């Protein structure tokens, strides 16, 4: 997001996402293109006796419009609507241009509020909420499109080639079709640049169709002699594929969950900021097995060397016999179907998780590790 806001300088990033339960209309985007979510707000006291609140903020442009000349600030208000935070430059919002869908709703970032003297204890924060105030100019509107994303999974070096093994994924909102491949761009942190043109690839070509949330695993080979002509050290190389595509069939659902290239459709919903999925459907997508013990109302999920025990009504799961406290409980949907917090189970199985939120559409993609 560049220099979108001073607030985010030097802040850590961890995975988190908030899902609204209903789609948002374009008309509401024109009035409120930004979305803010403040979570896990806690009261703290410094050594000098002053008080502050700490929480996690996710926010950004969820609209299909450019946001121009954005300027504003963030305030913390108590349940009675009274401002309880002290103004700070770190809470100012400033951006000349925010592009459509440019947001950090896939992550959470620490935020601190210095509190007014009347706030002296944790209970004073009960019911507190974030109040953003900002002005902006609405820019041009974009269209839903694919978003080709690559991530290196491993690197091999042979006597003749440097081989980059990658995941190529569509993190956009429309299906990518008619892909074309024109080669690789190789960079290092010193900004030395090398182009390796190619016209064909066995996977990235016109026959590939990538729906939103779908991925392929593939490799790219670069002649070692070519790399040596430009680089002396291969440890910090960045390889980017040069590709283009056309789009078709944009997704319209408010929430899309794709696991191992399979879209989950049954009992997929969000509640209290947690994404739930059917355990049976999740297990099928991951190639895992489930055992159900009716007397104890407990499910056991097995995949490879991992065994997860999930008692209904509890967020204290067992991973290979060790207790793990999850973000939410396993529970019965309509008293019949076991649903579980997707992020927690996926992380226990060492899956990679990607969150995207754009224009009222929210997507979660889960990619399992190589067997």
Beta strands, then each sheet from edge to edge (+ up, - down):
strand 1: 14-15
strand 2: 34-45
strand 3: 51-61
strand 4: 65-77
strand 5: 92-98
strand 6: 107-114
strand 7: 129-141
strand 8: 148-157
strand 9: 161-170
strand 10: 175-187
strand 11: 193-197
strand 12: 215-223
strand 13: 238-248
strand 14: 255-259
strand 15: 262-264
strand 16: 269-271
strand 17: 274-278
strand 18: 289-293
strand 19: 298-303
strand 20: 306-311
strand 21: 316-319
strand 22: 322-325
strand 23: 331-333
strand 24: 337-341
strand 25: 352-358
strand 26: 361-367
sheet 1: 1+ 6- 3+ 2-
sheet 2: 5+ 4- 7+
sheet 3: 8+ 9- 12+
sheet 4: 11+ 10- 13+
sheet 5: 15+ 14- 26- 25+
sheet 6: 16+ 17- 24+ 23-
sheet 7: 18+ 19- 20+ 21- 22+
end
